[in-house]
């Protein structure tokens, strides 16, 4: 409603729904959940088949969700400061560890000043094989710190049994670039 202050995280507007980006959105399950809760959502994925299925599922549910087949490393120029928040879940672990700092820079670029990164990092484990490539709490902080101020980090309040003790939840605020 016009004039009402939004209670959504990351919103600085009084009349529009916060716009959330989902990199590596797959079939759009999280994107559709967020849309059902009133957020404006854009999901990106490298795989044409995933995007096609995501669009079909959103259409079946009559949800307005934008999905785009895209290499996430190319988002910065086209989506500069476009989003209020990013929901990161299982994209980070699919990225070669040597490119994770670049990924953090892309997320910083597409977020508005003060934008929020909500992330559930997986899998917390040792090793170098992947994807999914292992992640560590220290590695997450090292990659994010130049681009984000970590506001909160810890175990998520709930995880599927098979992912317990393998996930790390982070809320971070975009630093000025």
WORABEL-V267113 format. One line per field, one symbol per residue. ss: DSSP state (A for helix, B for strand, O for the rest). phi: phi as a letter, one per 40 degrees, with the letter a starting at -180 (. if undefined). psi: psi as a letter, one per 30 degrees, with the letter a starting at -180 (. if undefined). A space follows every 10 residues. Layout:
ss = ???
phi = ???
psi = ???
This chain:
ss = OOOOOOOOOO OOOOOOOOBB BBBOOOOOAA AAAAAAOOOB BBBBBOOAAA AAAAAAAAAA OOOOOBBBBO OAAAAAAAOO OOBBBBBBBO OAAAOOAAAA AAAAAAAAAA BBBBBBBBBB BBOBOOOOOO OOOOBOAAAA AAAAAOOBBB BBBBOOOOOO AAAOOOBBBB BBBBOOO
phi = .cgcccbccg cbbcbbcdcb cbcfcfcgdc cccccccgcc bbbbaccdcc cccdcccccd cfbcbcbbca cccbcdccbd fcbcabbbag cdcccddcbc cccccccccc ccdgcbbbab caccachbci ccccbbdccc ccccdcbbcc caaicccaad dcbcgbbbcb bbbcccc
psi = kkfkkkgkkf kglfflkkkk kjkhfbggee eeeeefgglk kkkkkfkeee eeeeeeeeee fhkjkkkkkk jffgeeefgk hfkflkjjjg eeffkkffge eeeeeeeeef klkglkjkkj kkkjllafla lkkllleeee eeeeeffkjj ekkaklfkkk efgkggljkk kkkklk.
